[in-house]
Amino acid sequence: MKKITTLVIWLCFAFLQVNAQCTTTNAKSCVCAQPGSLNCDLLPDVMVATQPLQTIGTYGVMEYAYNDLSSKKSQLRVSVSTPNIGRGPLEVRATNTYVCGTDTIIGTAPTVCVNTGLPPKQLLVQRVYRKEQDKMVYYERKAGSMTYHPTHGHMHVDDWGIYTLRKSTSNPDPLTWPIITQGTKLAFCLMDYGYCSTYNQHCKDTNGTILTNLNAVNYGLGGGAYSCSNVLQGISVGYLDIYYQYLDGMQMMLDSNICNGDYWLVVQIDPNNNFIESNENNNVVAVPFTLTKQRTRPDVQIVSGKTTICKGESVSFGANGASNYTWKASNGNSTTMASALLVSPQVTTTYTVIGTNIGEGCSDTNYVTINVNNNPTVSISGNSTICPGQSSNLTVSGAACYMWNPNINNNDSLATLVTATPSSTTTYNVTGINANGCSSTSSFTVNVSKPTLSSNVSNVTICQTTSQAFVSYWSFYLYLGSNYRIKQQHCIECNLHATLQHYVYSNRY
């Protein structure tokens, strides 16, 4: 049963209704939403009040510990207030049509459906009042159903309110947030439990202005006397319905693995849009709430020396704040239970750790991303074979700066073109460093080649009498003809030739 409002309040507002000229039978003083209009639907606008959801205690929110010895152990109980700040009443009326599962019954319904074992659902219509000049008329539309509540002893409108505990995300719509737990009671007996002037802070317009009987348009339209009737229920203009947390069904069960921490209470009314209203955008409210009486959540922190490495390097990091840890890499590598890791990722990788406390069942998640920068690809080009005394111009590319070993050009680290003049075959190692500080080494060998001259003289017969004779260069050349095989060795790109004249003079008898 709901808390009974005092007789004095009812009598006071009954007097106001008698003297009003904006009633369900007289539209003379009723004001339309459109300024100056004399013909309009006077629609309700039922909102969710934040005030009781922000209050801790009997008339707000109550959290019961996981080890509480009472029957309310591990419960989160909420008080939900639904004021009507529109220009017309929310009025629902019962029909003589009932539903038992897939069966429809017209007339007298059974106490319990034979095919479901549950009480039948009685179909409803919403009565919408319409101002036509000074005359008040109405029309009716289908509006869901209501069901008999055996504990409360009266009918409850089905699918009226849903309340959940959620974890927020970046999406601004709270109905998309993951649900931690959900309320079990989805039905209300819609009634004029009280009015806005008495329940301060409950009734507010879209600008946050607090509404009372002095500034609520068409205040009291509906009569202010809706109750838990089996045939007629509703909320008058400027009135509100409240279900406090201590009433049956106002609880959300907290799982044993739910941990202390920051969450959101999200309340939604008329989720199926069974009722027509002037504003459908204030039927959902999200209020932050912190659980403090459940299991302790560990606070897992990442300890890491550095988060950016070069490809091929290793990095170590770990976690603290919990008893046990489970790691998983974003590249799909298997998990590990170690509190610290030594890894050598080849690409940028995120490592996620879940920490739990022994015996608590609560967990906390954290992560670290190791950024992997690529090493430069150092390329060297130039003349790989020279003669003694010559030079080779070496060009290097692929990095931002370079270090040569052996030293060239006084270790000018920015030089991409250097001149090497080795006295003998030499291998140059070049370490290139890119803008990310990563490095790699490449090698280039310059070969120093000396000329080699050889000859093969055969089948030559010279008379003794002429061994001392002087033979001129050209006659000797013609005389020898093809009997001499002379080899000349050439150094690449040298133009160094061993001439026949040198050969003759150096080998003559």
ZIZI-V186601 format. One record per backbone hydrogen bond with DSSP energy under -0.5 kcal/mol. CO is the residue of the C=O (numbers start at 1). NH is the residue of the N-H. E is the energy in kcal/mol with one decimal. If there is no record, write none. Layout:
CO	NH	E
CO	NH	E
//
This chain:
6	10	-1.4
7	11	-2.5
8	12	-2.2
9	13	-2.1
10	14	-2.0
11	15	-1.8
12	16	-1.3
13	17	-2.0
14	18	-1.8
15	19	-1.3
17	20	-0.8
21	29	-1.9
23	26	-0.5
26	23	-2.7
27	30	-0.9
33	35	-0.6
34	37	-2.2
37	32	-0.6
38	133	-2.9
40	131	-2.9
41	43	-1.2
42	129	-0.6
43	87	-2.0
43	88	-1.2
44	278	-2.4
45	85	-3.0
47	49	-0.5
50	54	-1.1
51	54	-0.9
52	55	-0.9
55	57	-0.5
55	61	-2.8
57	60	-2.0
61	57	-2.0
62	77	-3.1
65	68	-1.5
65	74	-2.0
70	73	-1.2
72	75	-1.2
74	254	-3.5
75	64	-2.9
75	77	-0.5
76	252	-2.2
77	62	-2.5
80	243	-2.3
81	49	-2.5
82	241	-1.1
83	47	-2.4
83	85	-0.7
84	238	-2.8
89	91	-0.9
90	235	-2.0
91	127	-2.2
92	233	-2.4
93	125	-2.1
96	107	-3.2
97	123	-2.6
98	105	-3.1
99	101	-0.5
99	121	-2.3
100	102	-0.6
100	103	-2.5
103	100	-3.0
105	98	-3.5
106	108	-0.5
107	109	-0.5
110	120	-0.5
113	117	-2.6
118	113	-3.6
120	148	-0.6
121	99	-2.5
121	123	-0.6
122	146	-2.1
123	95	-2.2
124	143	-2.1
125	93	-2.7
125	127	-0.5
126	128	-0.6
126	141	-1.8
127	91	-0.5
127	129	-0.5
128	139	-2.0
129	42	-3.0
130	132	-0.5
130	137	-2.8
131	40	-2.0
132	135	-2.2
134	27	-1.9
134	28	-0.6
135	132	-2.9
135	137	-0.5
137	130	-3.5
139	128	-3.0
141	126	-3.2
144	124	-2.5
145	158	-2.4
146	122	-3.2
147	156	-2.8
148	150	-0.7
149	153	-2.5
149	154	-0.9
154	149	-3.0
156	147	-2.7
157	160	-0.6
157	188	-1.5
159	272	-0.5
160	270	-3.4
162	268	-3.2
163	183	-3.5
164	166	-0.5
164	266	-2.7
165	180	-3.5
165	181	-1.4
166	264	-2.1
167	178	-0.6
172	174	-0.8
173	176	-1.9
174	177	-1.2
178	167	-1.8
181	165	-2.9
182	253	-0.5
184	186	-0.7
186	160	-2.4
186	161	-0.8
188	157	-4.3
188	190	-0.8
190	234	-1.5
191	193	-1.6
194	240	-2.6
195	198	-1.1
195	199	-2.0
198	200	-1.4
199	202	-1.7
199	203	-0.6
202	204	-0.6
203	211	-2.7
205	208	-2.0
209	205	-2.0
212	215	-0.6
212	216	-1.3
215	217	-0.6
216	219	-1.3
218	221	-2.2
220	223	-2.5
221	237	-2.3
226	192	-2.0
227	229	-1.9
231	94	-2.0
232	227	-0.5
232	229	-0.9
233	92	-2.8
235	90	-2.6
236	239	-1.9
237	220	-2.7
238	196	-3.0
239	84	-2.8
240	193	-1.3
240	194	-1.6
241	82	-3.0
242	244	-0.5
243	80	-2.4
244	247	-1.9
247	250	-1.6
249	185	-0.9
250	78	-2.3
251	184	-1.3
252	76	-2.7
253	255	-0.6
255	258	-1.9
258	295	-1.1
261	291	-2.4
263	289	-2.5
264	166	-2.7
264	266	-0.6
265	267	-0.5
265	287	-2.7
266	164	-2.7
267	285	-2.2
268	162	-3.1
270	273	-1.8
280	283	-0.6
282	48	-1.1
283	269	-2.3
285	267	-2.4
287	265	-3.4
289	263	-3.3
289	291	-0.5
291	261	-1.4
293	66	-1.3
295	260	-3.0
298	300	-0.7
301	320	-1.9
302	304	-0.6
303	318	-2.9
307	371	-3.3
309	373	-2.8
310	313	-2.5
315	343	-2.6
316	305	-1.1
317	341	-3.4
318	303	-3.1
320	301	-2.5
321	299	-0.8
324	356	-2.2
326	354	-2.4
327	336	-0.8
328	352	-2.8
329	332	-1.7
333	329	-0.7
336	327	-2.3
337	325	-0.6
339	319	-2.1
341	317	-2.0
343	315	-2.4
345	312	-0.5
349	370	-3.0
350	330	-2.1
350	352	-0.6
351	368	-2.2
352	328	-1.9
353	355	-0.5
353	366	-2.2
354	326	-1.5
355	364	-2.0
356	323	-1.9
356	324	-2.7
357	360	-1.7
357	361	-1.2
362	357	-1.1
364	355	-2.9
366	353	-2.9
368	351	-3.2
368	370	-0.5
369	371	-0.7
370	349	-2.0
371	309	-2.7
371	373	-0.6
373	311	-2.4
376	378	-0.7
379	397	-2.1
381	395	-3.0
382	384	-0.6
384	447	-3.7
386	449	-3.1
387	390	-2.3
392	394	-0.7
392	420	-2.8
394	418	-2.7
395	381	-2.5
397	379	-2.4
398	377	-0.5
401	433	-2.6
403	431	-2.5
405	429	-3.2
408	411	-1.1
408	412	-0.7
409	412	-0.7
411	413	-1.2
412	415	-1.5
413	402	-3.2
416	396	-2.5
418	394	-2.7
418	420	-0.5
420	392	-2.7
426	428	-0.5
426	446	-3.1
427	429	-0.5
428	430	-0.5
428	444	-2.0
429	405	-1.8
429	431	-0.5
430	432	-0.6
430	442	-2.5
431	403	-1.8
432	440	-1.6
433	400	-2.1
433	401	-1.6
434	437	-1.9
438	434	-2.6
440	432	-2.7
442	430	-3.3
444	428	-3.5
445	447	-0.6
446	426	-2.2
447	386	-3.1
447	449	-0.6
449	388	-0.5
454	487	-1.5
456	458	-0.5
456	485	-1.5
459	461	-0.5
463	466	-0.9
464	467	-1.1
466	469	-1.3
469	471	-0.6
470	472	-0.5
472	476	-2.6
473	477	-1.9
474	478	-2.5
475	479	-2.7
476	480	-2.8
477	481	-2.1
480	483	-2.5
481	484	-0.7
483	458	-1.0
484	486	-0.6
485	456	-2.2
485	487	-0.5
487	454	-0.6
491	494	-2.1
491	495	-0.7
495	497	-0.7
497	499	-0.8
499	503	-1.8
500	504	-2.8
501	505	-2.3
502	506	-2.0
503	507	-1.1
504	507	-0.6
504	508	-0.9
//
